[in-house]
Amino acid sequence: MAVSARRARVMARSQRVGHCICDPRKPCPCDVLKERDVCLCAGERLDQGPPGSDVPRLTQLVKNPGCASKIPPGELAEVLARLPVVTDERLLVGSATADDAGVFQLSPDLCLVQTVDVFAPCVDDPHTFGRIAACNSLSDVYAMGGRPVTALSVLSYPAHSLPAETVADMLRGGMDQLAEAGVVLVGGHSINDEEVKLGFAITGVVSPSKVITNAGAQPGDVLILSKPLGTGIIAFATQLGRSSPAAREAAARSMTALNRAAAEIMVRHGAHAATDVTGFGLLGHLSHIARESKVTAEVLWEAIPLLPEVASYAQEGLVSGAAERNREYVAEMLVAAPGLPDQALDVLCDPQTSGGLLFAVPEASAEGCVTELVAGGCADAAAIGRIAERGEGRIVVTQENASAPAGRKAADAACCAAATTDAECCAHQPAGATGMGAAEQAFKQFLSAAFAPGALDAVQKELTIIALSVAVQCEPCLKAHLAKAQTMGLTRAEVEEAAWLGVAFGGCKAMMFWAGSRPSLWN
């Protein structure tokens, strides 16, 4: 490369001071100049090839994807504790309560709701990342019961290496999502940095009487979650090259789904407290509700909705360090029931990016609220626990409960007693069938114990049952458990793999049985 006048001028200055003038940590000439013959200080850019070629994977440009890039809650709390308390009668909600957004009263009937949220890419597609960043930021306003109005973008990226079209795609994605929410982007700020980060400062409005904080939960309230968990685990697995396309697509759909409808529904059903589930994980954000409301919250692990493959990834140890830091943060207030799988706490502390709303509604409203959420597009919405009593901010996580609310894992532990299809599994006959007696009752009790999650969780046991149903060629069992697998969120690939294990043990007849049964049994 011919040395330009600009390069000669910049290098002369750098060599005179003994350091690169763009990065004083480096000598001049720097490694990039020696190895690539490119002087970034002189405005030269690394070769990016023709447009659209070799676009870098965004998740490979960052250390911690999504909201896992945020400061751990314990360390953040230590910093905030050193700051002076802001006292202004117009500040209705400030940073002291770790709520989702600040609320500032402008007039007797109008408040501003303000928040800012910035994080690193959790997906590789730039447009999708922009949408997720906007959606995540908007959720803070929705969680307060507010209506977002305007936005400012906050962007950092390595200007010398990231293609301009990639950056534009990120911003276009954010603008598209903001437009869907009826929010106007009025400007922004950008920084030249080695790591890509994008987010938005959102301003919304709300009536003072309509503000929902994290401090209003009451004993008897039911806890409802509007989206499934697992975005952080899938993002981490993606960084390692171990996530499936189906898992990535499901996570992207969830993260780009606005919480607007969920917020409107929770307001209609009289939510007493709310938060959005993001970087501190479900338990981290629930801890703020429990602490500020001065209550004990109970969570049913078997009721938690999960994204596809998250349970298996967690069992494989594909959990980021951010989840471990979140887990440490809630440790002092957490009570885990005996027998609770260790990976359950990993999932419940998994940092979510653009997660769902978690809110407490009166028990009388809970069933109707979940029904309306599902009908309104929140297909995985579920009641996941309750507010038990007044207290000092404890969280109790239990394995299961006979009266557990509906969710991915809220099905009854006894396998065939929970079947909802027309055909009954052969292990369970309807009441009034011949032979009902002590022996049959004892056998059913045995089945209930055998099929209950223990060292193997509900997903593992359901896949095992499907494999055995194929091996012994029991069509009623297979029909019942394929239906149950779908309600639990198991993927077709998972079910197919389990079925072929049954074929391996059942032989040719099992293979013919599975080949003949699956077209009519899997919807």
Buried (B, 14 or more C-beta within 10 A) or exposed (E): EEEEEEBEEBBEEBBEEEBBBBBEEBBBBBEBBEEBEBBBBBEBEEEBEEEEEEBBEBBEBBEBBBBBBBEBBBEBEEEEEEEEEEEEEEBBBBEEEBBBBBBBBEEEEEBBBBBBBBBBBBBBBBBBBBBBBBBBBBBBBBBBBBBBBBBBBBBBBBBBBBBEBBBEBBBBBBBBBBEBBEBEBEEBEBEEEEBBBBBBBBBBBBEBEEBBBBBBBBEBBBBBBBBBBBBBBBBBBBBEEBBBEBBBEBBBEBBBBBBBBBBBBBBEBBBBBBBBBBBBBBBBBBBBBBBBBEBBBBBBBBBBBBBBBBBBBBBEEBBBEBBBBBBEBBEEBBEBBEEBBEBBBBBBBBBBBBBBBBBBBBEEBBEEBBEBBBEBEBBBBBBBBBBBEEBEBBBBBBBBBEEBBBBBBBBBBBBBBBBEBEBBBBBBBEEEEEEEEEEEEEEBEEBBEEBBBBEBBBBBBBBBBBBBBBBBBBBBBBBBBBBBBBBBBBBBEBBEEBBBBBBEEBEEEBBEBBEEBBEEBBE
